[in-house]
């Protein structure tokens, strides 16, 4: 098979394809456990509650309205993500070069808004825009008094604003390899002879990158529509909150059935992305065009996205922490134990993710594993409470089957760690595949002629050359696990509270110095991990002597 750039691409064999689909099924089949728990279809939709027609109509209207709010937030957040992500991706395509050691650090900088825990971003914006004394709790209206107002931030538009500022890097990471490929093409050079750079961008670059832009927009839409944390903290009753409420009262099956509209939407979009997946084309012209002038306007959008999505919320948290008047030891010590717990759990999930990435590179160094990628995308985009419902059902069944209480105590932290891995397994699978797609097929052909089998080629060639991508995957899985709320809230063991759960609970009571202090610590850990990952990737890229253009590290 021939790829878009004329490079030869090896497709999976029939036996490998069967294995890929079997592994994808193993990833998704445990989700069916959510439908086997307590509750059911009637609890979710009130279908059989004919004794009270008013309650039945109110329940159905509440679910329909929550679904509509979820879709509205997804659309608005995606529009904001496109507005920031497209010019930011164009800047990355102009400044990120295959031989440039600064490229991984630039990509890590762009990933900061995506990696910042959503609860931390909400703390920053509430500290800046919300009135004093605001809390993220639903207050029942008092008869005879006007409804309590907290400003536009506590609305669907506010939730979309915060989510859009967090998700725009997905659009940028999906688009910038395509932008770079088009920028170094003969069509772009010819268009420059007859028009300005802006005209070439609108008439040449965007039309030839519409597939990647659509993929980034759809992924951002899925993640925004299925968000729980931001919508809950800004008190917008979306469908993920309805799912979470059903799970709170122990009705796992009711939560699963309530999630059905989002599940169908996620499955449909994942199928579209699966059918439209293209083999990435490597750029071959870095050596002669890396001195091209970059666009200052695109740089402004990238800087604005990082400032609004990361730097400004962090600065607000720092200011609120310092001006609170409480001793710093008290402020930072309140959630320190929870932060250490989160670091340990996220570290365990990261080790498992690295193991998955290594297996992916070694077992199929020359073949795409699109079924596994689609399954991972589905797990990433489904509501976290739905995934938690399935894992909670499995945890209860395993605990009951354990003959020894000591072994039963191990189950909750193990399930939580596996939940983090399942939630973000798309990251190592996708990044390793992008790294493998950029390798020269002649390397594998030469090794095959030397008598190496596929496993030996994967260990000796593929694995060393995709180490930077594995490092990027490890960093992203760690920071994303650190900020996950929906899964940690329902699966954390008794007496063991992750930092995001502690912060989430305190934010519903009020935003004090302890909330801003822990938010600041979480953001600092995220920034340190991404900075270390960027430096590590730069060093590894230089030492490996890679001459091909870097690939996407997000999505």
N, C-alpha and C positions, 0 to 999 in steps of 0.2 A: 504494500500500500504506500502511496506517495502523499506526503503532507503538503500543506500550503506553500511551503518554501522550497519544495522540490526534494526535501530530505526523505529518506526511506524510514517508514514507521512500521514496527513489528506489531501485528495484532495478536491477541491471545488465541491459543489453540482451542479446539473444542473442549478438551478436558479441563483446561484452565478456566474457560468460560463457565463450565458447570461448577467448578470449585468456587468461583467468584460469586455466582448467584446463591450457592449454598451458604457461604459465609455471610452474604448480605441478609439472607433469610434468618440466620442465627442471630444477627444483630436486631432484627425487627420483631421476630416472633415473641420475645419476652414482653413486648408492649401489649400483647393480647391479654396478659395477666390482669391488666387494669380493668377489663370488662368482666373478670371473674370475681371481683371483690364484692363488698356489701353495697347495697343500693341497686339501682338499675335504671332502665329507660324511663320508667314511670316516675322515679324520683328526680330524674334530670329535667324532664319536660312536663311533668304533671299530666301525662296523657290520659291516665285512667282515674284521675281525681274528678269524676263527674258530679260528686256530691256538692261541690262548691265551684260553680262556673266562673264566678268572679276571681277566685284564687287561681284557677286554671288560666284564665285570660291574662291575669297580671304576671304569672310566671312566664308564660310564653312571650309576652311583651318585654319583660325584663331581659330575657335571653336574646331576643331579636335586637333590642336597643344596645345591649352590650356587644353583640357581634358587629353592629353598625359602627359603634365607637372604635372598636378594634380596627376595622377596615379604614375608617377615617384617619386614625392616627398613623396607620401604615402608609397611606397615600401621602399625607402631609410630610411625614418624616422622610419618605423617599424623595419627594421633590426637593427638600432642603439638602438631603444627601447628594443628589445629582448636581445641585447648584454649587456645592463646595467640592464634591469629589471629581467632577470632570476637569475643571481647571487645575486642581491639585495633581490629578493623574497626568495631565499634560506637562506640568513642571517636573514631575518625577521622570517622565519619558525624556525630557531634555537634559536633566542633570544627572540621572542615575546611569552610570556606564558599566559595562562588563568588567573593565579593568580598574575601575575606580574603587579604591578602598573605602571611600566615604559613602558609597551608595548604600550599604547595609545600615549605616548610622542614620542616613536620611530617611530610609524606610522605617526604621525604628522610631524616629521622631514623628513621622506621619501616623504611626500606629498608636500613639499615646491616647488620643481620644477614644479609640475603640477599646483599649485595654483598661481604661479607667473604670472602676466599678460603678454601675449605674447609681447606686445609693450615694456614692461620694459626689457624683455630678449633681444629684438632686440637692444634697446638703449645700453645695456651693451656690446654686442658683436660688435656693430658698433664703440662704443667708444674705444674698444680694437684693432680691426682688420682693420677697414676702414680707408682710408686716411683722412687727415684733410679737413674739409669743405664738407664732403659727405652729401647728402640729399636724401631722399627717394621719388624722383620724376622722372617720365619718361621724359627724355630730347630727343627731336627729333634730329637725326644726322644732322650735318652741312655738306653741300656739300664741298668736298675738304679736309675735316679733318677726322682723324681716329676716330672711335667710342670712347666715353668716357669709361674709365675702372675704376672700383672701387674695384677690387679684387674678389677673389673666393666667398666671402660671399654673394655678390649680384648675386646669381645664384640658380639653382634648388638644387644643392648640399648644398649650404649655408642655404637655407630655410629648407631642410630636416635635416641638422645638428641642427639648433635651435629647430625645432619641435621634433626631436628625444630626445633631452636633456630635453624637457618639458613633453613628453608623456611616458617616461619609467616607472614612478610610476604606470601607469595603468597595465602594464604587471606584475609588482611586486605584486600589490594588488590582481590581478586575480589569480596569481600562488601560493602565499605563503600559503593559507589554504590547497591547494592540496599537496604542498610540506610537510607541517606539518603532514598531515594525513598519507602520505607515510612514512615519517621519523619515526613515532611512530607505524609503522606496523611491524608484524612479518617477512614479506618478507625482509624489510630493515635490521632488526637485523640479519637474517640468511645470507644475502649477505655480511655483514660486517665480518663474520667469514671466508670468503673465498676470500676477496679482499679488496682493499683500499677504503677510503671514496670517492675519486674522481671516481673510477671505479663504485662504487655503485650509485653515483649520475647519471652518464651517462647511466648505464645499468638498473637501477631500478626506480629512482625518475622521470627522464624525461619521460620515456615511460608511466608511470602510471599517469602522469599529463598532457598529451598532449591535452586533451580537454580544460582544463583551460588555457593552454598556447595559444592554437588556439584562444580562445575567447579574451584573452588580445591582441593578435597580430591583430586580425580583428578589434577590437575597436580602437586601436591605428592607424591602417591604415585608417579607416573611418574618424577619427578626423583630421589626417594629410592631407588627400585628399581634405576634405571640408574646410580647413583653408583659411581664407581671410586675416587676419591681418598680419601675418608673410610674406606671399607671396607678399602682396602689399608693405610692407615696404622694402622688399629686391628686389622689382621690377621684380618679376617673374610673367608673365601674365598667371595665372591659370584660370580654369573655374569659380571658385567663384569670381574672379575679373571681368570677362566678365558679370557675373550675376549682380554684384554690379554696373557696368557701365550702364547696361540697366535700372536698378532701379533708378540711378541718374537722368536720363532724363525723369523719370515718366512712363516708360513702364513696369508696374508690370507684366503684362501677358507675355511680351517678356522675362523678367527675369525668370519667372517660367518655360517657355518652354526651355530656355537655360540651366536650371538646370536639365533637364530631364535625361541626362546620369548619373549624380551623384545620382539622386533620385532612379533610377532603381537599381543601385549598392547598395545603402544603404538599400533599401527594400529587396533585395535578401540576403544580409549578415544578416540583422536583422531576416529574416525568418529562416536562417540556425542556428543562435544563439537561436532562439525560439524553434526550433525542437530539438536542441541538449542540451537544458538546463537540468542540473542534480540537484538533491536535495543534498545540501552540507551535508557532513558527519561530525559530531562533533568528536573531538579528546578526547579520554577517558583516556590517559595515561600521562597526564602532571605531575602528582604527583611523578611518579617514574622516569621520564626521563628529567626533567628540568635542571639537572646538566650536560647534555651532552656538549662536547666541540664544540664550533662553529668554522666555517671555517674563517681563516684570509683573504683568497683570496676573499670570498664573501663580507666581511666587506670592503675591499678596493674598490670594485665595488660600493657598496652603498655610501661610502664616496665620491668617484669620481663623482657619479651621482648627489649628492646634491651640491658638490662644483661647478661643471660645469653648472648645471641647475639652481642654485640659488645664491650661495655665490659669485662666480666670477663676474657675471653680476652686482650684487649689489655693490661689491667693486669697479668696474670700474665706476659705476654711482656716487658713493661717491667721488672717486678721481677726476672725471671730474667736479663735483660740487664744490669741495673745491679749485681746481686750476684754475677756470674760471676767477677769478679776480673781479667778481661782488659782491655787498653786499649780505649777506645771506638772509636778509629780502626781497630783491628784487627777489632773486632766488626762494625761497620757497613760496613767496607770489603770484607769477604769476598764479599758478594753484590751489591755496588753495580753492577758492570758488568752482571750478569744482570738487575738491576732496570731499568737504562736500556734494555737490549734489549727487555724486556717492554713498557716504556712506548712504545717506537717501534712495535712490532708491534701493540699494542692501539690506538695512535693511528691507524695505517693502517686497521685494521678499522673503527674508529669513523667515519673519513671515508667509507668505502664504505657504512656503515650510514646515515649522514646522506644520502648520495646516493640510496639506496633509499627513504628516508622522503620525500624531496622528490619523487621520481618518483611515489610512491604518492599523495601529496596532489594533484599537478598533473594526473595522467592520469585519475584517477577520484575527483573531489572529492565526488560525491554518491552513489556506488555502493559497496556492500560487496564485498570481495574474499575471501570466505570460503574458496575453494579455496587461495589463497595462504597464508592464515592457518593452515589445517589442515596444509599442507606444512611451514610454518615450525615449527608445534608438533611435528610428527613429528621434524624435525631436532633440535629442542631436547631431546626426551625420549629419543631412541635412545641406547644406550651410546656414549660418546665414542670408545671404541676401535673400534667398528664403523664410525663415520664416518671415523676415521683410516685404517682399512684400505682403504676406497674411495678416499680421497684419496692414500694412499701408492701404490696401484696406478696411479692416474692420473699421479702424479709420476714413477714409474719409466718409464712409457711415453713421457711427454713428454720426459724427459731423454734417452732413447735416440734420439728422433726429431730432437733438436736438432743441426744440422750444425756449429755453432760452440760451443766449450766455454764461451765467455763468456756466451752466452745460456742455456746449461744451468745455469750457476751462479745465475741469477736464479730458476729454477723453485722450489727449496725454500722460500725466504721468501715467494714469491708464493702457493704452495699453502697454506702455514701461515696467511697472512693471509686467504685465501679460506675456509679451514677455520673460522677464528674467525667470519667473516661468516655462513657457512652455519649454524654452530652457533646463533648468536643472531639470525638474521634475523627471527625471530618477534617480537622486541622492537620494532623500528621499525614493522613492519607493524601490529602490534596497537595500539600507542600512537597512531599517526596515525589509525587507523580510529576509535578512541575519541574523539579530538579532533574528527574530522569529524562523527561522529554527534551531537555536542552543538551543532553550528552551526544557526542558524535557517535553514530552507529558503527563507524569504522573501528572504534576501540573494541567493541564487542565482537566484530567480525575477526579481528586479528587474534583475540583471545580464543575464539572458537576454532580457528585454524591451528592454534597452538595446542589444542586438545582439551581445553577447559569446558566443563559442562555448565549448565545454566547457573547452578548454585555457586560454583567457583567464580564465574564471571560476576555474579552479584556481590560476592564477598570481596573480590580483589579489585573490581573496577567501579561498580555502581555505588557501593556503600561509602568508600572514601570520598567520592566526588560529590555526594549529596549531604555530607556532614553539615555544611552551613544551613541547608534547608531543615535538617533535623534539629539543629540548634534553635532556629527560628520557631519551629513547631513546639519545642519544649518550652520556650519562653512564653508563647501565646497560650498554650494550655495551662501553664502555671497561673498567669495573670487572669485568664478567663475563669478558671476554677476558683481563684481567690475572690472574685466578685459575684459568683453565682448565689442567688438567693432562693429561688423557688424550690430547687432540689434540696439544698442544705436545710431549709426551714422545716421540711417534713421528714428528712432522713437522718438528721443528726442524732447521735446517741444521747440518752438521758444523762444530764450532768456535763455534757460536752457541747459547748456552744461556739460555733464558728463566728468569726468577726462580723461577717455580713449579716448574720442572723441577729447578733447582739445589737448591731447598729440599726437594723431594720426595726427591731422592737422598740428601741429608744426613740427613733424618729417618729413613731406613731404617738409617743407621749409628749414630745417637744424637742426643740433643737437647742441644746445647751452646749457648754464648753466641751463636755465629754464626747458628744456626738461629733462636733467639728474636729476635736483632737484625734479621734480614731479615724475619721475620714481623711485627715491629713496624713496619718501614718499609712493607711492603705494606699493612698496616691503616691506616697514616697516609695513604698515597696515596689509598686508597679513601674514607676519611672526608673528605679535602680535596676530592676530585672531587665527591662527593655534596653537600657543603656548598655548593660553588660552583654546582652545578646547581640546588640549591634556591633560592639567592639570585637566580640568573639567571632562573629561572622566575617568581619573585615579581615581579621588576622588569618582565619582559615582560608578565605578566598585568595589572599595573597600567597599563602604558603602552598596551596594547591595549584597555583598558577593557572587559574581558570581564564580562558580567553573568550568564552561565550558570554552573551549578555545575561544579566541576572533575570530571574523569573519572578512571578508574583509570589509574595509571601503573605497574602491575606485572602480573605474570602471565606 
